Amino acid sequence: MRRLICLMLITGALACKNNQHDSVKIAKEVNRDKDKVTQTMAVEKSDADFAVEAANGNMIDVQLSALAKTKAANSRVRQFAAMIIADHATLSSHLQQIATDKNITLPQELSGEAKNDITRLNRKDRATFDGAYMHMMLADHKKYVDNFEKAAKDCKDAALRNYIHEALPVLKKQRDSAAAIDPYFVERTPTPAPVYP
């Protein structure tokens, strides 16, 4: 009980200390403190940090894609967004179950950087939204695949390794779909007329 109270005080202090209220940083700090103070987390800190980043990635993709489902002009982009939402809902659910079982704290909201990405994307007009969304999805999924492949080698927890092996084919499918759609917008982006001196 004393350790739980100590952990709650630390968590509260971290939330107050962090004026930008970055949920990803707070979750990582809470997991670090669980590992050091209470020793109640059933995974190593590096595995917990991976889980926090994966949860944030799932939330980012769901929120960006929810925006795309309503704002995208191209039906292929809206279908891609629907696929992302469905896939990441499944991945999020599985990751949440592992986090509960292993006593890993996951972020409850997006990181500050992710919120800024959503704000920037939401400001795009209908003519430029689809291309911006697809460029973002392609870049994110290239990064996700790289991170998950690295984690597949480095992760020590068996449940998280299984999650990684379940998620990798999904993320690769999404990356490949984004790569197939993205050139459609690159080819149709008007090229500015050259300016001659």
C-alpha positions in Angstrom: 0.0 0.0 0.0 2.9 2.3 0.9 4.5 1.7 -2.5 1.2 2.4 -4.3 0.8 5.7 -2.5 4.4 6.6 -3.4 3.7 5.8 -7.0 0.5 7.9 -7.1 2.4 10.9 -5.6 5.1 10.5 -8.2 2.6 10.3 -11.0 0.8 13.4 -9.7 4.0 15.3 -9.4 5.0 14.3 -12.9 1.7 15.4 -14.4 2.0 18.8 -12.6 5.6 19.3 -13.5 4.9 18.7 -17.2 3.1 21.8 -18.3 2.7 20.6 -21.8 1.0 17.4 -20.4 2.7 15.1 -22.9 1.0 11.8 -22.2 3.8 9.7 -23.8 6.5 11.3 -21.6 4.3 10.9 -18.5 3.6 7.2 -19.3 7.3 6.5 -19.8 8.2 8.2 -16.5 5.5 6.3 -14.6 6.8 3.0 -16.1 10.3 4.0 -15.1 9.2 4.7 -11.5 7.2 1.5 -11.4 10.4 -0.3 -12.4 12.6 1.4 -9.9 10.3 2.2 -6.9 7.6 -0.4 -6.8 9.1 -3.1 -9.1 5.6 -4.0 -10.1 6.1 -3.9 -13.9 6.6 -7.3 -15.5 8.8 -6.1 -18.3 12.0 -4.3 -18.8 11.9 -0.5 -19.2 13.0 -0.7 -22.9 10.1 -3.0 -23.6 7.7 -0.7 -21.8 9.0 2.3 -23.7 8.3 0.3 -27.0 4.8 -0.4 -25.8 4.2 3.3 -25.0 5.5 4.4 -28.5 3.4 1.7 -30.2 0.3 2.8 -28.3 0.9 6.4 -29.3 1.4 5.4 -33.0 -1.9 3.5 -32.9 -3.7 6.6 -31.5 -2.0 8.9 -34.0 -3.1 6.8 -37.0 -6.7 6.4 -35.7 -7.2 10.1 -35.2 -5.5 11.2 -38.4 -7.5 8.6 -40.3 -10.8 9.6 -38.6 -10.1 13.1 -39.9 -9.3 11.7 -43.4 -12.6 9.7 -43.5 -14.5 13.0 -43.2 -12.2 15.4 -45.0 -10.6 13.4 -47.9 -11.9 14.1 -51.4 -10.6 10.9 -52.9 -12.6 7.7 -52.3 -9.4 5.6 -52.3 -8.0 7.8 -49.5 -11.2 7.4 -47.5 -11.0 3.6 -48.0 -7.4 3.6 -46.9 -8.3 5.7 -43.8 -11.1 3.2 -42.9 -8.6 0.3 -43.2 -6.2 2.1 -40.9 -8.8 2.7 -38.3 -10.0 -0.9 -38.3 -6.4 -2.3 -38.2 -5.2 -0.1 -35.5 -8.3 -0.6 -33.3 -7.4 -4.3 -33.3 -3.7 -3.7 -32.6 -4.6 -1.2 -29.8 -6.9 -3.7 -28.2 -4.2 -6.4 -28.2 -1.6 -4.0 -26.9 -3.9 -2.7 -24.1 -4.4 -6.3 -22.9 -0.7 -6.9 -22.8 -0.2 -3.6 -20.9 -2.8 -4.6 -18.4 -1.3 -8.0 -17.9 2.3 -6.6 -17.5 1.3 -3.5 -15.5 2.6 -1.1 -18.2 1.2 2.4 -18.2 0.2 3.5 -21.8 -0.5 7.1 -22.8 -4.1 8.2 -22.5 -3.8 10.9 -25.1 -1.6 11.8 -28.0 1.9 13.3 -27.6 2.2 17.0 -28.1 4.0 16.4 -31.5 1.1 14.2 -32.7 -1.4 16.8 -31.7 0.5 19.4 -33.8 0.5 17.0 -36.7 -3.3 16.6 -36.5 -3.7 20.4 -36.2 -1.5 21.0 -39.3 -3.4 18.4 -41.3 -6.8 19.7 -40.3 -5.8 23.2 -41.6 -5.2 21.8 -45.1 -7.9 22.7 -47.7 -9.7 20.0 -49.5 -7.5 20.3 -52.5 -4.3 19.6 -50.6 -5.6 17.4 -47.7 -5.4 14.0 -49.4 -1.8 14.4 -50.6 -0.7 15.7 -47.2 -2.4 12.8 -45.4 -1.0 10.1 -47.6 2.5 11.6 -47.4 2.2 11.5 -43.6 0.9 7.9 -43.6 3.7 6.7 -45.9 6.4 8.4 -43.7 4.8 7.1 -40.5 4.5 3.6 -41.7 8.1 3.4 -43.0 9.2 4.5 -39.5 6.8 2.0 -37.8 8.1 -0.9 -39.8 11.7 0.0 -39.1 10.9 0.4 -35.3 9.0 -2.9 -35.1 11.7 -4.8 -37.0 14.3 -3.5 -34.6 12.0 -4.3 -31.6 11.5 -7.8 -33.0 15.2 -8.4 -32.4 15.5 -6.5 -29.1 12.3 -7.1 -27.2 12.7 -9.5 -24.3 9.1 -10.0 -23.3 7.4 -12.9 -25.1 3.9 -11.3 -25.2 5.3 -8.1 -26.7 7.3 -10.1 -29.2 4.1 -11.9 -30.3 2.4 -8.6 -30.6 5.2 -7.3 -32.8 5.1 -10.4 -35.0 1.3 -9.9 -35.3 1.6 -6.2 -36.1 4.5 -6.2 -38.6 2.5 -7.8 -41.5 -0.3 -5.3 -40.9 2.1 -2.3 -40.8 3.8 -3.5 -43.9 0.5 -3.9 -45.7 -0.4 -0.3 -44.7 3.0 1.0 -45.8 2.7 -0.7 -49.2 -0.9 0.6 -49.6 0.2 4.1 -48.8 3.1 3.8 -51.2 0.8 2.7 -53.9 -1.6 5.6 -53.3 0.9 8.4 -52.6 2.3 8.8 -56.1 -1.2 9.5 -57.3 -1.0 12.8 -55.5 2.6 13.5 -56.3 1.9 13.2 -60.1 -1.1 15.5 -59.8 0.5 18.2 -57.7 0.8 21.3 -59.9 4.4 22.2 -60.6 5.1 25.9 -60.2 6.0 27.7 -63.4 9.7 28.4 -63.6 10.8 31.9 -62.9 13.3 33.3 -65.3 15.6 36.2 -64.5 
